[in-house]
């Protein structure tokens, strides 16, 4: 009887965790306040990174991460189609100090920076195209 109870608890816990991950993967959350801008930290670690006038999509990836490849395709497509948006991919293993400074906990993680380089959104997991578009700052009025 005890074995069945342990099994039921384990299955319920696993289902709960899986449901939580399914519902939250790719959702963008507002950033915590920070002193130096995310762009300043990124540029120090990746000097050849280009900042977008409207937004910069910063993707933290690792070599053996399958969702990272899908994220790369989505973010590159959004950057190509949306004016003033750039995509920067950062190898998390090569930039551990930056990963720690920005509190990146898993790959892929996507940061959305505004035109000034401040973080305005963050998603852990592979976001869908519509989630990325919704997280972008609005285009400036002309």
N, C-alpha and C positions, 0 to 999 in steps of 0.2 A: 504493500500500500504506500509506503514512504517513497519508493522508487517512482511510482506513478505520479505522486504529488510533485516530486523534484522535476520530473520530465515535463509536466504541465507548466510549472513555473518557468522553466527554461524556454519552452516554446513561446509562451506569452511574452517573456522579456525579449526574445529575438524578434518576434513579430512587431512589438512596440518600437524597438530600435530601428528596424527596417522601414516601418511606416514613417517614423520621424525623419529618417534620412531621405526618403523619397519625397516628402513634403517640403523639406528645407534645402535640398541640393540646388544650387544655382540661384537662390534668392539673394538679392542684394540688400545689405543692411547699411544703415548710416554709420559713419566712422566715429570713433571716440576722438575727443579734442586732442590735438598734438601740437608740439612746439615747432620743430622744423617741418617743413612741408614734405610730403611723401616724395615729391619730385626732386627736392634737394638731396634726399637720401639715395634715390634711384640714380640720379645723375653722377653722384660720387662713386657708385658701384659700377654703373654701366655708362661710361662717358659718351658713347656714340648713340645713345637713345635719343629719339626725336619726340618732342612734346607737341601735342596737337593744339591748335588754336582754340578749339571748342572742348576737346576731351582727349585723354590718353587712356587706352585700355592696357593695363599692365597685367600680364599673365605669368604666374609662377608655375613652372612645370618641372618635371623630372623625366629622365630618359625612359623609364619603363612604365610610364603612366598612360594607359589607353585613353582615359577621358581627356587627357591633355591634348591629344591629337585632334579630337573632335572640337575641343575648345579653341584650339589654334585656328581651325577652319572657320568657325563662327566669328571669332573676333577679327580675323583678317578680312573676312567678307564685309563685316560692318564697317571697318575702317576704310575699306576700298569704296564703299557706297555712300558713306556719310561724309559730308564736307567738314573739314577741320578736325577729323578724328584720326589718331595714330594708334597703332598696335605695337607694343613692346613685349617681347617674350624674354623672361629671365629664367635661367637654369637655377633652380633652387639649390642644387648640390654645389654649384660653383660659387654661390653668393650667400653662404650661410649667415654671415654677419647681417646682411640686409634682411634676410628671412626672419632672423630673431628681432631685429629692430622694428620691423613692421608687423610682428606677431602673426606670421603666416604659419598655419598649423598643418596644412595638407595641400596636396596638389591634385587638380589644378585649383589655384586661388586666383581670382580676377579682381583687380582694383580698378575703380573708375576715378580718374583724376580730372578735375575741371581745367579750364584754360590756364589758370594760375598755378596748377600743380598740386592743389590740395585734394585730398581724398574725399570723394563725395559718396562712394558706395563700394561695397566689397561683397563678393560671392565665393563661397567654398563649394567646389563641385563644378560640374559642367553646366553652364547656363545655356538656355535656349536663346535663339536670336531675338525673340520678342522681349525677353527679360533684359537683354543687353540694351536694346533700343529704349526701353522704358527707363533704364538707369542713367542714360546719357543726359547731360545738362541740355537745356533747350538751346536752339540756335540763336545767336544774338540777332536782334532786330537790325535791319539794314535801312 
